[in-house]
Amino acid sequence: MRHLTAADIADLDKIYRLNLINSITGYKPANLIGTASAAGATNLAIFSSVIHLGSAPAVLGIVTRPATVPRHSYQNIKATGCYTINHVHHDFVAAAHYTSADFGPDESEFEQCGFTPAYRDDFPAPYVAESRIGLGLRLREELPIHNGTVLLVGTVEHIYLPQEVLNADGTLDLQRAGAVCISGLDGYHEATPLASFAYARPGQGPQPK
């Protein structure tokens, strides 16, 4: 088994290290973050850093990269306090990945990448009309991280999804929804269900659901 220390990792080629550390955590969710500036200019960006932070209230986090260069999603979220999280599906992964290109501030990824902005229930941030599962969030706090990244914590105010992907127990049939996941920076995968277990209790062992 190969062993890499912190010093070994620091000495790796930049691109090799980037690929390794982005892959080492395993599969990550693929989402498009939709925002609009205070003036209404739309922006769309692929994110693999959406994390669950709590269910009551419903709280999710996203990690943004250091603001050493303009980060349009971050700037828009700060300006308006609102953003959307939209699942990426297998039928538009290429277009979703293309949103990571360095488009200018006056170029909307919605237009450049072939997506349709959808405004729902007077929420100020655009959803992706092509996405089957969309969430509207309001920024609650911003937590700086020592490496210059920022954890943005938002409360979920809206959820839109097809009834047929919602299971009786509240879980989602993500395979039926066509949701994909990401490995590393640019690998996209379809997930196949493996197993589902009941709530774990000591002394019972793992119980099928």
C-alpha positions as a Markdown table, in Angstrom:
| # | Residue | x | y | z |
|---|---|---|---|---|
| 1 | Met | 0.0 | 0.0 | 0.0 |
| 2 | Arg | 1.4 | 3.4 | -0.9 |
| 3 | His | 1.8 | 6.0 | 1.8 |
| 4 | Leu | 1.8 | 9.7 | 1.2 |
| 5 | Thr | 2.6 | 12.1 | 4.0 |
| 6 | Ala | 1.6 | 15.8 | 4.1 |
| 7 | Ala | 5.1 | 16.6 | 2.9 |
| 8 | Asp | 4.8 | 14.1 | 0.0 |
| 9 | Ile | 1.4 | 15.7 | -1.0 |
| 10 | Ala | 2.9 | 19.2 | -0.9 |
| 11 | Asp | 5.7 | 18.1 | -3.2 |
| 12 | Leu | 3.4 | 16.6 | -5.9 |
| 13 | Asp | 3.0 | 18.2 | -9.3 |
| 14 | Lys | 0.3 | 20.8 | -9.0 |
| 15 | Ile | -2.2 | 19.2 | -11.4 |
| 16 | Tyr | -1.5 | 15.7 | -10.1 |
| 17 | Arg | -2.2 | 16.9 | -6.5 |
| 18 | Leu | -5.3 | 18.8 | -7.6 |
| 19 | Asn | -6.7 | 15.6 | -9.2 |
| 20 | Leu | -5.7 | 13.4 | -6.3 |
| 21 | Ile | -7.2 | 15.5 | -3.5 |
| 22 | Asn | -10.4 | 16.2 | -5.5 |
| 23 | Ser | -10.8 | 12.5 | -6.1 |
| 24 | Ile | -9.8 | 11.1 | -2.7 |
| 25 | Thr | -13.2 | 11.9 | -1.0 |
| 26 | Gly | -15.1 | 9.6 | -3.4 |
| 27 | Tyr | -18.3 | 10.5 | -5.2 |
| 28 | Lys | -19.8 | 13.9 | -4.7 |
| 29 | Pro | -23.2 | 15.4 | -5.7 |
| 30 | Ala | -23.4 | 17.3 | -9.0 |
| 31 | Asn | -25.4 | 20.5 | -8.7 |
| 32 | Leu | -25.8 | 23.7 | -10.7 |
| 33 | Ile | -25.9 | 26.9 | -8.5 |
| 34 | Gly | -28.2 | 29.5 | -10.0 |
| 35 | Thr | -27.8 | 33.2 | -9.0 |
| 36 | Ala | -28.6 | 36.6 | -10.2 |
| 37 | Ser | -26.9 | 39.9 | -9.5 |
| 38 | Ala | -28.6 | 42.8 | -7.9 |
| 39 | Ala | -29.1 | 44.2 | -11.4 |
| 40 | Gly | -30.7 | 40.9 | -12.6 |
| 41 | Ala | -27.8 | 39.4 | -14.6 |
| 42 | Thr | -27.9 | 35.6 | -14.3 |
| 43 | Asn | -25.1 | 33.2 | -13.5 |
| 44 | Leu | -24.9 | 29.4 | -13.4 |
| 45 | Ala | -22.0 | 27.3 | -12.1 |
| 46 | Ile | -21.3 | 23.6 | -11.5 |
| 47 | Phe | -20.6 | 22.7 | -7.8 |
| 48 | Ser | -19.7 | 19.4 | -6.2 |
| 49 | Ser | -19.5 | 20.8 | -2.6 |
| 50 | Val | -23.1 | 20.9 | -1.5 |
| 51 | Ile | -23.3 | 19.3 | 2.0 |
| 52 | His | -26.2 | 18.5 | 4.4 |
| 53 | Leu | -25.9 | 20.5 | 7.7 |
| 54 | Gly | -29.3 | 19.9 | 9.3 |
| 55 | Ser | -32.9 | 19.0 | 8.7 |
| 56 | Ala | -34.8 | 21.0 | 11.3 |
| 57 | Pro | -34.6 | 23.6 | 10.0 |
| 58 | Ala | -33.4 | 22.4 | 6.6 |
| 59 | Val | -29.8 | 23.8 | 6.2 |
| 60 | Leu | -27.3 | 23.1 | 3.5 |
| 61 | Gly | -23.8 | 24.4 | 2.8 |
| 62 | Ile | -21.7 | 25.0 | -0.2 |
| 63 | Val | -18.0 | 25.7 | -0.3 |
| 64 | Thr | -16.8 | 28.4 | -2.7 |
| 65 | Arg | -13.2 | 28.8 | -3.9 |
| 66 | Pro | -10.9 | 31.6 | -2.7 |
| 67 | Ala | -12.0 | 35.0 | -4.0 |
| 68 | Thr | -8.5 | 35.7 | -5.4 |
| 69 | Val | -10.3 | 36.3 | -8.7 |
| 70 | Pro | -13.9 | 37.3 | -9.3 |
| 71 | Arg | -16.3 | 34.6 | -8.2 |
| 72 | His | -19.6 | 35.5 | -9.8 |
| 73 | Ser | -21.7 | 33.0 | -7.9 |
| 74 | Tyr | -20.3 | 34.2 | -4.5 |
| 75 | Gln | -20.7 | 37.9 | -5.4 |
| 76 | Asn | -24.3 | 37.4 | -6.5 |
| 77 | Ile | -25.2 | 35.4 | -3.3 |
| 78 | Lys | -23.6 | 38.1 | -1.2 |
| 79 | Ala | -25.5 | 40.8 | -3.1 |
| 80 | Thr | -29.0 | 39.2 | -3.0 |
| 81 | Gly | -28.8 | 36.6 | -0.3 |
| 82 | Cys | -30.5 | 34.0 | -2.5 |
| 83 | Tyr | -29.5 | 31.1 | -4.7 |
| 84 | Thr | -30.8 | 27.9 | -6.1 |
| 85 | Ile | -29.4 | 24.4 | -6.1 |
| 86 | Asn | -30.3 | 22.3 | -9.2 |
| 87 | His | -29.6 | 18.6 | -9.7 |
| 88 | Val | -27.5 | 17.7 | -12.7 |
| 89 | His | -29.1 | 14.9 | -14.7 |
| 90 | His | -27.5 | 12.4 | -17.2 |
| 91 | Asp | -29.0 | 14.1 | -20.2 |
| 92 | Phe | -27.1 | 17.4 | -19.8 |
| 93 | Val | -23.8 | 16.6 | -18.0 |
| 94 | Ala | -21.7 | 18.1 | -20.9 |
| 95 | Ala | -23.6 | 21.4 | -20.7 |
| 96 | Ala | -23.4 | 21.4 | -16.9 |
| 97 | His | -19.6 | 20.9 | -17.0 |
| 98 | Tyr | -19.3 | 23.7 | -19.5 |
| 99 | Thr | -20.5 | 26.2 | -16.9 |
| 100 | Ser | -17.1 | 25.9 | -15.3 |
| 101 | Ala | -15.5 | 27.8 | -18.2 |
| 102 | Asp | -14.3 | 31.3 | -17.4 |
| 103 | Phe | -17.1 | 33.3 | -18.9 |
| 104 | Gly | -17.0 | 37.1 | -18.5 |
| 105 | Pro | -19.2 | 39.0 | -16.0 |
| 106 | Asp | -21.5 | 40.0 | -18.9 |
| 107 | Glu | -21.9 | 36.5 | -20.2 |
| 108 | Ser | -24.6 | 34.4 | -18.7 |
| 109 | Glu | -23.9 | 30.6 | -18.4 |
| 110 | Phe | -27.6 | 30.0 | -18.8 |
| 111 | Glu | -27.4 | 31.4 | -22.3 |
| 112 | Gln | -23.8 | 30.3 | -23.2 |
| 113 | Cys | -24.4 | 26.7 | -22.0 |
| 114 | Gly | -28.0 | 26.2 | -23.3 |
| 115 | Phe | -30.0 | 26.3 | -20.0 |
| 116 | Thr | -33.2 | 28.1 | -19.3 |
| 117 | Pro | -33.6 | 30.4 | -16.2 |
| 118 | Ala | -36.9 | 29.8 | -14.4 |
| 119 | Tyr | -38.2 | 32.2 | -11.8 |
| 120 | Arg | -40.7 | 30.6 | -9.4 |
| 121 | Asp | -42.9 | 32.0 | -6.6 |
| 122 | Asp | -41.3 | 35.5 | -6.6 |
| 123 | Phe | -37.9 | 34.0 | -5.5 |
| 124 | Pro | -35.1 | 36.3 | -6.8 |
| 125 | Ala | -32.7 | 33.6 | -7.9 |
| 126 | Pro | -33.2 | 31.6 | -11.1 |
| 127 | Tyr | -33.7 | 27.9 | -11.2 |
| 128 | Val | -32.6 | 25.7 | -14.0 |
| 129 | Ala | -35.8 | 24.8 | -16.0 |
| 130 | Glu | -34.1 | 21.6 | -17.3 |
| 131 | Ser | -33.4 | 20.3 | -13.9 |
| 132 | Arg | -36.0 | 18.0 | -12.3 |
| 133 | Ile | -35.0 | 18.8 | -8.7 |
| 134 | Gly | -34.4 | 22.4 | -7.6 |
| 135 | Leu | -34.1 | 24.1 | -4.2 |
| 136 | Gly | -34.3 | 27.7 | -3.3 |
| 137 | Leu | -32.0 | 28.9 | -0.4 |
| 138 | Arg | -31.4 | 32.0 | 1.5 |
| 139 | Leu | -28.0 | 32.7 | 2.9 |
| 140 | Arg | -27.8 | 32.7 | 6.7 |
| 141 | Glu | -24.1 | 32.8 | 7.5 |
| 142 | Glu | -20.7 | 32.8 | 5.9 |
| 143 | Leu | -17.8 | 30.9 | 7.5 |
| 144 | Pro | -14.3 | 31.6 | 6.3 |
| 145 | Ile | -11.9 | 28.6 | 6.1 |
| 146 | His | -8.2 | 28.9 | 6.7 |
| 147 | Asn | -7.2 | 28.1 | 3.1 |
| 148 | Gly | -9.3 | 31.0 | 1.7 |
| 149 | Thr | -12.4 | 29.0 | 0.8 |
| 150 | Val | -15.7 | 30.0 | 2.3 |
| 151 | Leu | -18.6 | 27.8 | 3.6 |
| 152 | Leu | -21.9 | 29.4 | 2.7 |
| 153 | Val | -24.7 | 28.2 | 5.0 |
| 154 | Gly | -28.3 | 28.6 | 3.7 |
| 155 | Thr | -31.7 | 27.6 | 4.8 |
| 156 | Val | -34.0 | 25.8 | 2.3 |
| 157 | Glu | -37.1 | 27.9 | 1.5 |
| 158 | His | -38.4 | 26.0 | -1.5 |
| 159 | Ile | -38.1 | 22.5 | -3.0 |
| 160 | Tyr | -39.4 | 21.5 | -6.4 |
| 161 | Leu | -39.4 | 17.9 | -7.6 |
| 162 | Pro | -41.5 | 15.4 | -9.5 |
| 163 | Gln | -43.9 | 13.4 | -7.3 |
| 164 | Glu | -42.8 | 10.1 | -8.8 |
| 165 | Val | -39.2 | 10.4 | -7.5 |
| 166 | Leu | -40.4 | 11.0 | -3.9 |
| 167 | Asn | -40.6 | 7.8 | -1.9 |
| 168 | Ala | -43.2 | 7.1 | 0.8 |
| 169 | Asp | -40.5 | 7.6 | 3.6 |
| 170 | Gly | -39.3 | 10.9 | 2.2 |
| 171 | Thr | -36.2 | 9.6 | 0.5 |
| 172 | Leu | -35.7 | 10.3 | -3.2 |
| 173 | Asp | -35.3 | 7.8 | -6.0 |
| 174 | Leu | -32.3 | 9.6 | -7.5 |
| 175 | Gln | -31.7 | 7.0 | -10.2 |
| 176 | Arg | -35.3 | 7.5 | -11.5 |
| 177 | Ala | -34.7 | 11.2 | -11.4 |
| 178 | Gly | -31.6 | 10.8 | -13.6 |
| 179 | Ala | -29.3 | 12.4 | -11.0 |
| 180 | Val | -25.5 | 12.0 | -11.5 |
| 181 | Cys | -22.5 | 12.4 | -9.2 |
| 182 | Ile | -18.9 | 13.7 | -9.7 |
| 183 | Ser | -15.5 | 12.2 | -9.1 |
| 184 | Gly | -12.6 | 14.5 | -9.1 |
| 185 | Leu | -13.1 | 17.6 | -11.1 |
| 186 | Asp | -14.4 | 16.3 | -14.4 |
| 187 | Gly | -15.7 | 12.7 | -14.0 |
| 188 | Tyr | -19.5 | 12.2 | -14.1 |
| 189 | His | -21.2 | 8.9 | -13.0 |
| 190 | Glu | -24.6 | 7.4 | -12.7 |
| 191 | Ala | -25.2 | 5.8 | -9.3 |
| 192 | Thr | -26.8 | 2.3 | -9.0 |
| 193 | Pro | -28.7 | 1.5 | -5.8 |
| 194 | Leu | -26.8 | -1.2 | -3.8 |
| 195 | Ala | -28.7 | -1.6 | -0.5 |
| 196 | Ser | -31.0 | 0.2 | 2.0 |
| 197 | Phe | -31.1 | -0.4 | 5.7 |
| 198 | Ala | -33.4 | 0.3 | 8.6 |
| 199 | Tyr | -32.5 | 2.7 | 11.4 |
| 200 | Ala | -29.6 | 1.1 | 13.2 |
| 201 | Arg | -30.0 | 0.1 | 16.8 |
| 202 | Pro | -27.5 | -1.5 | 19.1 |
| 203 | Gly | -27.7 | -5.3 | 19.5 |
| 204 | Gln | -29.8 | -5.8 | 16.4 |
| 205 | Gly | -27.1 | -5.8 | 13.7 |
| 206 | Pro | -27.8 | -4.3 | 10.3 |
| 207 | Gln | -31.5 | -4.7 | 9.3 |
| 208 | Pro | -32.8 | -4.5 | 5.7 |
| 209 | Lys | -35.3 | -1.8 | 5.1 |
